[in-house]
């Protein structure tokens, strides 16, 4: 199992086994599919500029990945209209960086790639966390959960992603 990330001479390094890379790739591809371009307005100029429809997502995962910036629904919709396309572009770019650089064995990341990994790992954790309905008691739940529980592999994966994210933060720090 991966020992997490470390920093050596300005390069962030991790060792991954092939099954770990397969899990990471699968989860990142899931997020990538979720953050494909959203709805755009009916106006051709708005579509060309990537101005969105401004509606809050109904999918709880997308609502977590793209939270409302304001309590007022009108202000939130206006803000979302002009920012969501750029946010989606950034999430897709981070996911692609992770897909392009995740490999079995030694993975070396530049500081920029490591930052992209950090953001992509966060998106994967948020996605999985929402789907699993993770609470602050997740570690206690895992500790008491039977390995026969059908949720066990997903919870352990969530915990592993948390560990990876933590070691990556420490390597960048």
Helices and strands as residue ranges (DSSP letters): E 5-8, E 11-16, H 18-34, H 44-49, H 60-65, H 73-101, E 105-109, H 111-132, H 138-144, H 152-172
